[in-house]
Amino acid sequence: MTRTLPQDYLKLHLIVIILGFTAILGRLTDVSALGVVFYRTLLASLGMYGVARIQKKNILIPFKESLPLLGVGAIISLHWMCFFGSARASTIAISLVTFSVTSFFTSILEPLIKKTKISWIEVLLGVLVVAGMYFVFKFEYQYITGIVIGILAAFLATVFSVINAQLTKKYQAQTITFYEMVGAFVASWVFIPIIVYASPDTHFQLIPSPKDWIWIAILGLICTVYPYNEMVKLLKKISAFTLNLSINMEPIYGILLAYFIFGEKERMTTGFYIGGILILLSVILHPFLKPAK
């Protein structure tokens, strides 16, 4: 792992702000969560390949080598379906804040995969995030479905970010991101007939309107191609835990943005402020508590 510079942390938080728009853009479209993932990954795949061609970079690898990357892409597809599904089943605030448990999952999962000792400091910071979530959702029992789906999305995000931290040792960032977006696109394409067949009484809108295409294009290109490519690059310099802990700021940025866009529907409770402070505290404390290497 190479040395981390201050600008790396600034870039990380710029990425988090951009990611804060994803749930909002997904909510602005009338297309189902599955449809949003399908078109987002299609545009992201084309966008990443186009950028590589412009930069005259060869990001293609043999098919057999690409299978693990495509598999991670399938996990990303499931993660996004759960993430957008949580926002549809509850509110943007809930989908964003449940995502914060990624740091708790990462504090346990990353050492298991890397075969290193569990950092109890990271576990405690993860527990602090969970405590923040408790305050946010103390009185939100009516959104239990959205909360459960959101926590599943957080677990899936943990899995692919920890695996990506290992993949960066072998492949360049653009190669990883391109094949993962292709894998996510193929997975969402496979899921469409399965989910439609399994839920015949549920209406799934899969054809975007002209307005939907605008939001999906922003989501697929600006909010996917740049941030995911940069996140994979940053995993060469920071741990998956540090990445996911910083992404805990996404709910704070995203909910503030959602409140300005959607108004009273996304009004924050006192519990949100208490929980948000605890989540923010976990991000601030991490650099000071983590032992220097």
C-alpha positions as a Markdown table, in Angstrom:
| # | Residue | x | y | z |
|---|---|---|---|---|
| 1 | Met | 0.0 | 0.0 | 0.0 |
| 2 | Thr | 1.5 | 3.3 | -1.1 |
| 3 | Arg | 1.7 | 6.5 | 1.1 |
| 4 | Thr | -1.5 | 8.4 | 1.6 |
| 5 | Leu | -1.5 | 12.1 | 0.9 |
| 6 | Pro | -3.9 | 14.8 | 2.2 |
| 7 | Gln | -5.3 | 15.3 | -1.3 |
| 8 | Asp | -6.3 | 11.7 | -1.3 |
| 9 | Tyr | -8.6 | 12.3 | 1.6 |
| 10 | Leu | -10.0 | 15.4 | -0.1 |
| 11 | Lys | -10.6 | 13.4 | -3.3 |
| 12 | Leu | -12.3 | 10.7 | -1.2 |
| 13 | His | -14.8 | 13.2 | 0.3 |
| 14 | Leu | -15.4 | 14.8 | -3.1 |
| 15 | Ile | -16.4 | 11.2 | -4.3 |
| 16 | Val | -18.6 | 10.9 | -1.2 |
| 17 | Ile | -20.5 | 14.1 | -2.1 |
| 18 | Ile | -21.0 | 12.9 | -5.6 |
| 19 | Leu | -22.3 | 9.5 | -4.3 |
| 20 | Gly | -24.7 | 11.5 | -2.1 |
| 21 | Phe | -26.7 | 12.3 | -5.3 |
| 22 | Thr | -27.2 | 8.7 | -6.3 |
| 23 | Ala | -30.3 | 7.9 | -4.1 |
| 24 | Ile | -31.8 | 11.3 | -5.1 |
| 25 | Leu | -31.3 | 10.6 | -8.8 |
| 26 | Gly | -32.7 | 7.1 | -8.4 |
| 27 | Arg | -35.8 | 8.5 | -6.7 |
| 28 | Leu | -36.3 | 11.2 | -9.4 |
| 29 | Thr | -36.8 | 8.5 | -12.1 |
| 30 | Asp | -40.0 | 6.6 | -12.6 |
| 31 | Val | -38.2 | 3.5 | -13.6 |
| 32 | Ser | -38.1 | 0.6 | -11.2 |
| 33 | Ala | -34.9 | 0.0 | -9.0 |
| 34 | Leu | -34.0 | -2.9 | -11.3 |
| 35 | Gly | -34.4 | -0.8 | -14.4 |
| 36 | Val | -32.2 | 2.0 | -12.9 |
| 37 | Val | -29.4 | -0.5 | -12.2 |
| 38 | Phe | -29.7 | -2.0 | -15.7 |
| 39 | Tyr | -29.4 | 1.3 | -17.5 |
| 40 | Arg | -26.9 | 2.8 | -15.1 |
| 41 | Thr | -24.5 | -0.1 | -15.5 |
| 42 | Leu | -25.0 | -0.1 | -19.3 |
| 43 | Leu | -24.1 | 3.6 | -19.6 |
| 44 | Ala | -21.2 | 3.2 | -17.1 |
| 45 | Ser | -19.7 | 0.3 | -19.0 |
| 46 | Leu | -19.9 | 2.2 | -22.3 |
| 47 | Gly | -18.6 | 5.4 | -20.6 |
| 48 | Met | -15.6 | 3.6 | -19.0 |
| 49 | Tyr | -14.7 | 1.9 | -22.3 |
| 50 | Gly | -15.0 | 5.2 | -24.2 |
| 51 | Val | -12.7 | 7.0 | -21.7 |
| 52 | Ala | -10.1 | 4.2 | -22.0 |
| 53 | Arg | -10.2 | 4.5 | -25.8 |
| 54 | Ile | -9.8 | 8.3 | -25.6 |
| 55 | Gln | -6.8 | 7.9 | -23.2 |
| 56 | Lys | -5.5 | 5.1 | -25.5 |
| 57 | Lys | -5.3 | 2.7 | -22.5 |
| 58 | Asn | -5.7 | -1.1 | -22.9 |
| 59 | Ile | -8.1 | -2.2 | -20.2 |
| 60 | Leu | -9.1 | -5.5 | -21.7 |
| 61 | Ile | -7.9 | -8.8 | -20.2 |
| 62 | Pro | -8.5 | -12.5 | -21.2 |
| 63 | Phe | -12.0 | -13.7 | -20.5 |
| 64 | Lys | -10.9 | -16.4 | -18.0 |
| 65 | Glu | -9.1 | -13.7 | -16.0 |
| 66 | Ser | -12.1 | -11.4 | -16.1 |
| 67 | Leu | -14.5 | -13.9 | -14.4 |
| 68 | Pro | -13.7 | -12.8 | -10.8 |
| 69 | Leu | -14.2 | -9.1 | -11.8 |
| 70 | Leu | -17.5 | -10.0 | -13.5 |
| 71 | Gly | -18.5 | -11.9 | -10.4 |
| 72 | Val | -17.8 | -8.8 | -8.2 |
| 73 | Gly | -19.9 | -6.8 | -10.7 |
| 74 | Ala | -22.9 | -9.2 | -10.0 |
| 75 | Ile | -22.5 | -8.4 | -6.3 |
| 76 | Ile | -22.5 | -4.6 | -7.1 |
| 77 | Ser | -25.7 | -5.1 | -9.1 |
| 78 | Leu | -27.4 | -6.7 | -6.2 |
| 79 | His | -26.1 | -4.0 | -3.9 |
| 80 | Trp | -27.5 | -1.2 | -6.1 |
| 81 | Met | -30.9 | -3.0 | -6.4 |
| 82 | Cys | -31.1 | -3.2 | -2.6 |
| 83 | Phe | -29.9 | 0.4 | -2.2 |
| 84 | Phe | -32.5 | 1.9 | -4.6 |
| 85 | Gly | -35.1 | -0.6 | -3.4 |
| 86 | Ser | -34.6 | 0.6 | 0.2 |
| 87 | Ala | -35.2 | 4.3 | -0.9 |
| 88 | Arg | -38.4 | 3.2 | -2.7 |
| 89 | Ala | -39.6 | 1.1 | 0.2 |
| 90 | Ser | -38.9 | 3.9 | 2.7 |
| 91 | Thr | -37.2 | 7.2 | 2.3 |
| 92 | Ile | -33.9 | 8.5 | 0.8 |
| 93 | Ala | -32.7 | 9.2 | 4.4 |
| 94 | Ile | -33.2 | 5.6 | 5.4 |
| 95 | Ser | -31.5 | 4.1 | 2.4 |
| 96 | Leu | -28.5 | 6.4 | 3.0 |
| 97 | Val | -28.1 | 6.0 | 6.7 |
| 98 | Thr | -28.5 | 2.2 | 6.7 |
| 99 | Phe | -25.6 | 2.2 | 4.3 |
| 100 | Ser | -23.4 | 3.5 | 7.2 |
| 101 | Val | -23.1 | 0.0 | 8.7 |
| 102 | Thr | -20.6 | -0.8 | 6.0 |
| 103 | Ser | -17.8 | 0.3 | 8.4 |
| 104 | Phe | -19.0 | -2.2 | 11.0 |
| 105 | Phe | -19.2 | -5.0 | 8.5 |
| 106 | Thr | -15.8 | -4.1 | 7.1 |
| 107 | Ser | -14.1 | -4.0 | 10.5 |
| 108 | Ile | -14.9 | -7.7 | 10.8 |
| 109 | Leu | -14.9 | -8.9 | 7.2 |
| 110 | Glu | -11.6 | -7.3 | 6.0 |
| 111 | Pro | -9.4 | -9.0 | 8.6 |
| 112 | Leu | -11.0 | -12.3 | 7.8 |
| 113 | Ile | -10.2 | -12.1 | 4.1 |
| 114 | Lys | -6.7 | -10.6 | 4.6 |
| 115 | Lys | -6.0 | -13.1 | 7.4 |
| 116 | Thr | -4.9 | -10.2 | 9.7 |
| 117 | Lys | -5.8 | -9.5 | 13.3 |
| 118 | Ile | -9.1 | -7.7 | 13.9 |
| 119 | Ser | -8.6 | -4.1 | 14.9 |
| 120 | Trp | -10.8 | -3.5 | 18.0 |
| 121 | Ile | -10.5 | 0.2 | 17.4 |
| 122 | Glu | -12.2 | -0.2 | 14.0 |
| 123 | Val | -14.8 | -2.5 | 15.5 |
| 124 | Leu | -15.6 | 0.1 | 18.2 |
| 125 | Leu | -15.8 | 2.8 | 15.5 |
| 126 | Gly | -18.2 | 0.6 | 13.6 |
| 127 | Val | -20.3 | 0.1 | 16.7 |
| 128 | Leu | -20.4 | 3.9 | 17.1 |
| 129 | Val | -21.9 | 4.1 | 13.6 |
| 130 | Val | -24.5 | 1.4 | 14.5 |
| 131 | Ala | -25.3 | 3.5 | 17.6 |
| 132 | Gly | -25.8 | 6.5 | 15.4 |
| 133 | Met | -28.2 | 4.5 | 13.3 |
| 134 | Tyr | -30.1 | 3.4 | 16.4 |
| 135 | Phe | -30.9 | 7.1 | 17.2 |
| 136 | Val | -31.8 | 7.9 | 13.6 |
| 137 | Phe | -34.3 | 5.1 | 13.4 |
| 138 | Lys | -35.5 | 4.9 | 17.0 |
| 139 | Phe | -39.1 | 5.8 | 16.0 |
| 140 | Glu | -39.1 | 4.6 | 12.4 |
| 141 | Tyr | -40.7 | 1.1 | 12.7 |
| 142 | Gln | -43.0 | 1.7 | 9.8 |
| 143 | Tyr | -39.9 | 1.6 | 7.5 |
| 144 | Ile | -38.6 | -1.7 | 8.7 |
| 145 | Thr | -38.6 | -3.2 | 5.2 |
| 146 | Gly | -36.6 | -0.3 | 3.9 |
| 147 | Ile | -34.2 | -0.6 | 6.8 |
| 148 | Val | -33.6 | -4.4 | 6.3 |
| 149 | Ile | -33.1 | -4.0 | 2.6 |
| 150 | Gly | -30.7 | -1.0 | 3.3 |
| 151 | Ile | -28.6 | -3.1 | 5.7 |
| 152 | Leu | -28.4 | -5.9 | 3.1 |
| 153 | Ala | -27.1 | -3.3 | 0.6 |
| 154 | Ala | -24.5 | -2.2 | 3.1 |
| 155 | Phe | -23.3 | -5.8 | 3.6 |
| 156 | Leu | -23.0 | -6.3 | -0.2 |
| 157 | Ala | -21.1 | -3.0 | -0.5 |
| 158 | Thr | -18.7 | -4.3 | 2.2 |
| 159 | Val | -18.1 | -7.5 | 0.3 |
| 160 | Phe | -17.2 | -5.9 | -3.0 |
| 161 | Ser | -15.0 | -3.1 | -1.5 |
| 162 | Val | -13.0 | -5.6 | 0.5 |
| 163 | Ile | -12.5 | -7.9 | -2.6 |
| 164 | Asn | -11.6 | -4.8 | -4.7 |
| 165 | Ala | -8.8 | -4.0 | -2.2 |
| 166 | Gln | -7.3 | -7.3 | -3.1 |
| 167 | Leu | -7.9 | -7.0 | -6.9 |
| 168 | Thr | -6.0 | -3.6 | -7.0 |
| 169 | Lys | -2.8 | -5.6 | -6.3 |
| 170 | Lys | -3.2 | -7.3 | -9.7 |
| 171 | Tyr | -5.2 | -5.1 | -12.0 |
| 172 | Gln | -5.3 | -1.4 | -12.9 |
| 173 | Ala | -8.3 | 0.6 | -11.6 |
| 174 | Gln | -10.0 | 1.1 | -15.0 |
| 175 | Thr | -9.8 | -2.6 | -15.8 |
| 176 | Ile | -11.4 | -3.5 | -12.5 |
| 177 | Thr | -14.2 | -0.9 | -12.8 |
| 178 | Phe | -15.0 | -1.6 | -16.5 |
| 179 | Tyr | -15.4 | -5.4 | -16.0 |
| 180 | Glu | -17.3 | -4.9 | -12.8 |
| 181 | Met | -19.8 | -2.6 | -14.5 |
| 182 | Val | -20.1 | -5.1 | -17.4 |
| 183 | Gly | -20.7 | -7.8 | -14.8 |
| 184 | Ala | -23.3 | -5.7 | -13.0 |
| 185 | Phe | -25.1 | -5.0 | -16.3 |
| 186 | Val | -25.2 | -8.6 | -17.3 |
| 187 | Ala | -26.4 | -9.6 | -13.8 |
| 188 | Ser | -29.2 | -7.0 | -13.9 |
| 189 | Trp | -30.2 | -8.2 | -17.4 |
| 190 | Val | -30.4 | -11.8 | -16.0 |
| 191 | Phe | -32.4 | -10.6 | -13.0 |
| 192 | Ile | -35.1 | -8.8 | -15.0 |
| 193 | Pro | -37.0 | -11.9 | -16.3 |
| 194 | Ile | -36.5 | -13.8 | -13.0 |
| 195 | Ile | -37.9 | -11.0 | -10.8 |
| 196 | Val | -40.7 | -10.2 | -13.2 |
| 197 | Tyr | -41.7 | -13.9 | -13.3 |
| 198 | Ala | -41.4 | -14.2 | -9.6 |
| 199 | Ser | -43.7 | -11.2 | -9.0 |
| 200 | Pro | -46.4 | -11.3 | -11.7 |
| 201 | Asp | -48.7 | -9.0 | -9.8 |
| 202 | Thr | -46.1 | -6.3 | -9.4 |
| 203 | His | -45.7 | -3.6 | -12.0 |
| 204 | Phe | -42.1 | -2.9 | -13.0 |
| 205 | Gln | -41.5 | 0.1 | -15.2 |
| 206 | Leu | -38.5 | -0.7 | -17.3 |
| 207 | Ile | -38.8 | 1.8 | -20.2 |
| 208 | Pro | -37.4 | 5.3 | -19.3 |
| 209 | Ser | -39.2 | 8.5 | -20.3 |
| 210 | Pro | -37.1 | 11.3 | -21.9 |
| 211 | Lys | -36.9 | 12.9 | -18.4 |
| 212 | Asp | -35.7 | 9.6 | -16.9 |
| 213 | Trp | -32.9 | 9.3 | -19.4 |
| 214 | Ile | -31.5 | 12.6 | -18.2 |
| 215 | Trp | -31.3 | 11.5 | -14.6 |
| 216 | Ile | -30.1 | 8.0 | -15.6 |
| 217 | Ala | -27.3 | 9.5 | -17.8 |
| 218 | Ile | -26.1 | 11.7 | -14.9 |
| 219 | Leu | -26.3 | 8.7 | -12.6 |
| 220 | Gly | -24.5 | 6.3 | -15.0 |
| 221 | Leu | -21.7 | 8.7 | -16.2 |
| 222 | Ile | -21.0 | 11.4 | -13.6 |
| 223 | Cys | -22.0 | 9.5 | -10.5 |
| 224 | Thr | -20.6 | 6.1 | -11.5 |
| 225 | Val | -17.7 | 6.3 | -14.0 |
| 226 | Tyr | -15.6 | 8.9 | -12.1 |
| 227 | Pro | -16.3 | 8.0 | -8.4 |
| 228 | Tyr | -16.0 | 4.2 | -8.8 |
| 229 | Asn | -12.8 | 4.5 | -10.9 |
| 230 | Glu | -11.2 | 6.8 | -8.3 |
| 231 | Met | -12.3 | 4.7 | -5.4 |
| 232 | Val | -10.6 | 1.7 | -6.8 |
| 233 | Lys | -7.4 | 3.8 | -7.3 |
| 234 | Leu | -7.6 | 5.0 | -3.7 |
| 235 | Leu | -7.7 | 1.4 | -2.4 |
| 236 | Lys | -4.0 | 1.3 | -3.4 |
| 237 | Lys | -3.4 | 3.9 | -0.7 |
| 238 | Ile | -6.1 | 3.4 | 1.9 |
| 239 | Ser | -7.8 | 0.4 | 3.5 |
| 240 | Ala | -11.3 | -0.7 | 2.6 |
| 241 | Phe | -12.3 | 0.2 | 6.2 |
| 242 | Thr | -11.0 | 3.8 | 5.8 |
| 243 | Leu | -12.9 | 4.1 | 2.5 |
| 244 | Asn | -16.2 | 2.7 | 3.9 |
| 245 | Leu | -15.8 | 4.8 | 7.1 |
| 246 | Ser | -15.5 | 8.0 | 5.0 |
| 247 | Ile | -18.5 | 6.9 | 2.8 |
| 248 | Asn | -20.5 | 7.1 | 6.1 |
| 249 | Met | -20.6 | 10.8 | 5.4 |
| 250 | Glu | -22.7 | 10.0 | 2.3 |
| 251 | Pro | -25.9 | 10.0 | 4.4 |
| 252 | Ile | -25.2 | 13.4 | 5.9 |
| 253 | Tyr | -24.5 | 15.0 | 2.5 |
| 254 | Gly | -27.3 | 13.0 | 0.7 |
| 255 | Ile | -30.0 | 13.7 | 3.3 |
| 256 | Leu | -29.2 | 17.5 | 3.3 |
| 257 | Leu | -29.4 | 17.5 | -0.5 |
| 258 | Ala | -32.7 | 15.5 | -0.4 |
| 259 | Tyr | -34.2 | 17.9 | 2.1 |
| 260 | Phe | -33.5 | 20.9 | -0.2 |
| 261 | Ile | -34.9 | 19.0 | -3.3 |
| 262 | Phe | -37.8 | 17.1 | -1.8 |
| 263 | Gly | -38.7 | 19.4 | 1.1 |
| 264 | Glu | -40.8 | 18.3 | 4.0 |
| 265 | Lys | -41.0 | 14.7 | 2.8 |
| 266 | Glu | -37.3 | 14.3 | 3.8 |
| 267 | Arg | -37.4 | 16.5 | 7.0 |
| 268 | Met | -34.9 | 15.3 | 9.6 |
| 269 | Thr | -35.8 | 14.5 | 13.2 |
| 270 | Thr | -33.9 | 15.2 | 16.3 |
| 271 | Gly | -32.8 | 11.5 | 16.2 |
| 272 | Phe | -31.1 | 12.2 | 12.9 |
| 273 | Tyr | -29.0 | 15.0 | 14.3 |
| 274 | Ile | -27.9 | 12.8 | 17.2 |
| 275 | Gly | -27.2 | 9.8 | 15.0 |
| 276 | Gly | -25.5 | 12.0 | 12.4 |
| 277 | Ile | -23.1 | 13.4 | 15.0 |
| 278 | Leu | -22.2 | 9.9 | 16.1 |
| 279 | Ile | -21.5 | 8.9 | 12.5 |
| 280 | Leu | -19.5 | 12.0 | 11.9 |
| 281 | Leu | -17.6 | 11.4 | 15.1 |
| 282 | Ser | -16.5 | 8.0 | 13.9 |
| 283 | Val | -15.0 | 9.5 | 10.7 |
| 284 | Ile | -13.2 | 12.2 | 12.6 |
| 285 | Leu | -11.8 | 9.9 | 15.3 |
| 286 | His | -10.5 | 7.3 | 12.9 |
| 287 | Pro | -7.3 | 9.0 | 11.8 |
| 288 | Phe | -6.4 | 9.8 | 15.4 |
| 289 | Leu | -7.1 | 6.4 | 16.9 |
| 290 | Lys | -5.6 | 4.3 | 14.1 |
| 291 | Pro | -2.0 | 3.4 | 14.9 |
| 292 | Ala | 0.5 | 4.8 | 12.5 |
| 293 | Lys | 2.2 | 2.2 | 10.1 |
